[in-house]
Amino acid sequence: MNIYVGNLPFKATDEEIKQLFEAHGTVASAVIIKDKFSQASKGFGFVDMPDAAQAQTAIAALNGKDFNGRPLRVNEARPKEDRAPRTGGHSHEGGM
């Protein structure tokens, strides 16, 4: 199960997040999303736990838990196609 982890401290590392979730089961991967230019943390990431029961236990245990002074937001990640489309930006079509 892919798990969204939000409200992360900007100094948190992939390894710290992995260890946090490993207390609740097997973790296949843990990745904090970074800005592609500055490589600074965006304050959220994803953890992949292959066992759904362990993942649900981790979500229940860690959602709202204080991690380095910040309450974590933890829930099952939505597939990309379920997210609302981004708006804003300018269309390059049309014109004069």
PyRosetta script that sets phi, psi and omega in degrees:
from pyrosetta import init, pose_from_sequence

init()
pose = pose_from_sequence("MNIYVGNLPFKATDEEIKQLFEAHGTVASAVIIKDKFSQASKGFGFVDMPDAAQAQTAIAALNGKDFNGRPLRVNEARPKEDRAPRTGGHSHEGGM")
pose.set_psi(1, 136.2)
pose.set_omega(1, 178.1)
pose.set_phi(2, -91.2)
pose.set_psi(2, 127.5)
pose.set_omega(2, -174.9)
pose.set_phi(3, -117.3)
pose.set_psi(3, 131.1)
pose.set_omega(3, 175.4)
pose.set_phi(4, -85.8)
pose.set_psi(4, 134.8)
pose.set_omega(4, 176.9)
pose.set_phi(5, -126.3)
pose.set_psi(5, 113.4)
pose.set_omega(5, -177.5)
pose.set_phi(6, -116.8)
pose.set_psi(6, 170.7)
pose.set_omega(6, -179.6)
pose.set_phi(7, 64.5)
pose.set_psi(7, 34.6)
pose.set_omega(7, 179.3)
pose.set_phi(8, -75.6)
pose.set_psi(8, 144.4)
pose.set_omega(8, 171.6)
pose.set_phi(9, -62.1)
pose.set_psi(9, 142.6)
pose.set_omega(9, -175.5)
pose.set_phi(10, -65.7)
pose.set_psi(10, -18.2)
pose.set_omega(10, 179.0)
pose.set_phi(11, -93.3)
pose.set_psi(11, -0.5)
pose.set_omega(11, 180.0)
pose.set_phi(12, -64.2)
pose.set_psi(12, 149.3)
pose.set_omega(12, 179.7)
pose.set_phi(13, -113.5)
pose.set_psi(13, 161.0)
pose.set_omega(13, 176.2)
pose.set_phi(14, -55.5)
pose.set_psi(14, -43.0)
pose.set_omega(14, -177.4)
pose.set_phi(15, -64.3)
pose.set_psi(15, -39.5)
pose.set_omega(15, 178.1)
pose.set_phi(16, -62.7)
pose.set_psi(16, -41.4)
pose.set_omega(16, 179.9)
pose.set_phi(17, -67.6)
pose.set_psi(17, -41.4)
pose.set_omega(17, 178.4)
pose.set_phi(18, -59.5)
pose.set_psi(18, -46.4)
pose.set_omega(18, -179.7)
pose.set_phi(19, -63.1)
pose.set_psi(19, -38.5)
pose.set_omega(19, 178.7)
pose.set_phi(20, -59.4)
pose.set_psi(20, -43.7)
pose.set_omega(20, -178.3)
pose.set_phi(21, -79.4)
pose.set_psi(21, -29.3)
pose.set_omega(21, 179.7)
pose.set_phi(22, -62.9)
pose.set_psi(22, -19.8)
pose.set_omega(22, 176.0)
pose.set_phi(23, -64.9)
pose.set_psi(23, -15.2)
pose.set_omega(23, -176.9)
pose.set_phi(24, -115.4)
pose.set_psi(24, 0.5)
pose.set_omega(24, 178.2)
pose.set_phi(25, 151.7)
pose.set_psi(25, -168.1)
pose.set_omega(25, -177.3)
pose.set_phi(26, -77.0)
pose.set_psi(26, 131.5)
pose.set_omega(26, 178.5)
pose.set_phi(27, -114.5)
pose.set_psi(27, 121.0)
pose.set_omega(27, 177.6)
pose.set_phi(28, -78.7)
pose.set_psi(28, -38.1)
pose.set_omega(28, 179.0)
pose.set_phi(29, -160.8)
pose.set_psi(29, 156.1)
pose.set_omega(29, 175.6)
pose.set_phi(30, -144.3)
pose.set_psi(30, 122.1)
pose.set_omega(30, -175.3)
pose.set_phi(31, -136.1)
pose.set_psi(31, 127.4)
pose.set_omega(31, 173.0)
pose.set_phi(32, -91.5)
pose.set_psi(32, 132.0)
pose.set_omega(32, -178.5)
pose.set_phi(33, -78.2)
pose.set_psi(33, 132.4)
pose.set_omega(33, -177.4)
pose.set_phi(34, -120.3)
pose.set_psi(34, 153.1)
pose.set_omega(34, 174.5)
pose.set_phi(35, -62.5)
pose.set_psi(35, 132.8)
pose.set_omega(35, -175.4)
pose.set_phi(36, -69.5)
pose.set_psi(36, -18.7)
pose.set_omega(36, 179.9)
pose.set_phi(37, -97.2)
pose.set_psi(37, -50.7)
pose.set_omega(37, -175.5)
pose.set_phi(38, -90.1)
pose.set_psi(38, -15.8)
pose.set_omega(38, -175.5)
pose.set_phi(39, 64.9)
pose.set_psi(39, 14.8)
pose.set_omega(39, 176.2)
pose.set_phi(40, -78.8)
pose.set_psi(40, 145.4)
pose.set_omega(40, 178.0)
pose.set_phi(41, -60.0)
pose.set_psi(41, 142.0)
pose.set_omega(41, 174.4)
pose.set_phi(42, -92.3)
pose.set_psi(42, -0.4)
pose.set_omega(42, 176.1)
pose.set_phi(43, 86.1)
pose.set_psi(43, 12.3)
pose.set_omega(43, 174.8)
pose.set_phi(44, -150.1)
pose.set_psi(44, 165.2)
pose.set_omega(44, 179.6)
pose.set_phi(45, -162.8)
pose.set_psi(45, -170.8)
pose.set_omega(45, -178.0)
pose.set_phi(46, -136.3)
pose.set_psi(46, 141.3)
pose.set_omega(46, 176.6)
pose.set_phi(47, -121.5)
pose.set_psi(47, 133.6)
pose.set_omega(47, 177.5)
pose.set_phi(48, -107.9)
pose.set_psi(48, 119.4)
pose.set_omega(48, 177.2)
pose.set_phi(49, -119.5)
pose.set_psi(49, 118.3)
pose.set_omega(49, -175.1)
pose.set_phi(50, -66.1)
pose.set_psi(50, -28.9)
pose.set_omega(50, -178.3)
pose.set_phi(51, -93.5)
pose.set_psi(51, 115.8)
pose.set_omega(51, -175.6)
pose.set_phi(52, -62.3)
pose.set_psi(52, -37.1)
pose.set_omega(52, -179.5)
pose.set_phi(53, -66.5)
pose.set_psi(53, -42.3)
pose.set_omega(53, 177.5)
pose.set_phi(54, -65.1)
pose.set_psi(54, -39.2)
pose.set_omega(54, 179.5)
pose.set_phi(55, -62.7)
pose.set_psi(55, -44.2)
pose.set_omega(55, 179.0)
pose.set_phi(56, -63.4)
pose.set_psi(56, -38.5)
pose.set_omega(56, 176.8)
pose.set_phi(57, -62.6)
pose.set_psi(57, -44.1)
pose.set_omega(57, 179.6)
pose.set_phi(58, -63.5)
pose.set_psi(58, -43.4)
pose.set_omega(58, 179.6)
pose.set_phi(59, -60.2)
pose.set_psi(59, -47.4)
pose.set_omega(59, -179.2)
pose.set_phi(60, -62.8)
pose.set_psi(60, -39.1)
pose.set_omega(60, -176.6)
pose.set_phi(61, -76.4)
pose.set_psi(61, -33.3)
pose.set_omega(61, -170.3)
pose.set_phi(62, -101.8)
pose.set_psi(62, -18.1)
pose.set_omega(62, 179.5)
pose.set_phi(63, -65.6)
pose.set_psi(63, 121.1)
pose.set_omega(63, -178.7)
pose.set_phi(64, 87.5)
pose.set_psi(64, -7.1)
pose.set_omega(64, -179.5)
pose.set_phi(65, -69.3)
pose.set_psi(65, 139.3)
pose.set_omega(65, 177.3)
pose.set_phi(66, -72.1)
pose.set_psi(66, 127.3)
pose.set_omega(66, 176.5)
pose.set_phi(67, -131.2)
pose.set_psi(67, 107.1)
pose.set_omega(67, -178.1)
pose.set_phi(68, 53.2)
pose.set_psi(68, 42.2)
pose.set_omega(68, 174.7)
pose.set_phi(69, 88.6)
pose.set_psi(69, 4.0)
pose.set_omega(69, -179.7)
pose.set_phi(70, -128.2)
pose.set_psi(70, 134.0)
pose.set_omega(70, 176.7)
pose.set_phi(71, -75.8)
pose.set_psi(71, 121.9)
pose.set_omega(71, -178.3)
pose.set_phi(72, -70.5)
pose.set_psi(72, 147.5)
pose.set_omega(72, 169.4)
pose.set_phi(73, -110.0)
pose.set_psi(73, 115.4)
pose.set_omega(73, -174.8)
pose.set_phi(74, -129.0)
pose.set_psi(74, 125.8)
pose.set_omega(74, 175.2)
pose.set_phi(75, -157.9)
pose.set_psi(75, 170.9)
pose.set_omega(75, 178.7)
pose.set_phi(76, -65.7)
pose.set_psi(76, 130.7)
pose.set_omega(76, -179.6)
pose.set_phi(77, -70.0)
pose.set_psi(77, 139.6)
pose.set_omega(77, 176.4)
pose.set_phi(78, -84.4)
pose.set_psi(78, 144.0)
pose.set_omega(78, 174.9)
pose.set_phi(79, -61.7)
pose.set_psi(79, 152.6)
pose.set_omega(79, -177.6)
pose.set_phi(80, -54.2)
pose.set_psi(80, -38.5)
pose.set_omega(80, -176.3)
pose.set_phi(81, -69.1)
pose.set_psi(81, -15.8)
pose.set_omega(81, 179.3)
pose.set_phi(82, -86.0)
pose.set_psi(82, -9.8)
pose.set_omega(82, -178.0)
pose.set_phi(83, -79.4)
pose.set_psi(83, 148.9)
pose.set_omega(83, 177.7)
pose.set_phi(84, -68.0)
pose.set_psi(84, 143.4)
pose.set_omega(84, 178.8)
pose.set_phi(85, -65.9)
pose.set_psi(85, 148.6)
pose.set_omega(85, 177.7)
pose.set_phi(86, -73.8)
pose.set_psi(86, 143.9)
pose.set_omega(86, 176.9)
pose.set_phi(87, -124.6)
pose.set_psi(87, 170.1)
pose.set_omega(87, 178.7)
pose.set_phi(88, 107.6)
pose.set_psi(88, -161.2)
pose.set_omega(88, 177.1)
pose.set_phi(89, 65.6)
pose.set_psi(89, 163.9)
pose.set_omega(89, -176.0)
pose.set_phi(90, -113.9)
pose.set_psi(90, 141.9)
pose.set_omega(90, 177.8)
pose.set_phi(91, -81.3)
pose.set_psi(91, 141.1)
pose.set_omega(91, 178.1)
pose.set_phi(92, -96.1)
pose.set_psi(92, 3.4)
pose.set_omega(92, 178.7)
pose.set_phi(93, -90.5)
pose.set_psi(93, 167.4)
pose.set_omega(93, 178.1)
pose.set_phi(94, 84.8)
pose.set_psi(94, -142.2)
pose.set_omega(94, 179.1)
pose.set_phi(95, 112.0)
pose.set_psi(95, -155.2)
pose.set_omega(95, -173.3)
pose.set_phi(96, -85.2)
pose.dump_pdb("model.pdb")
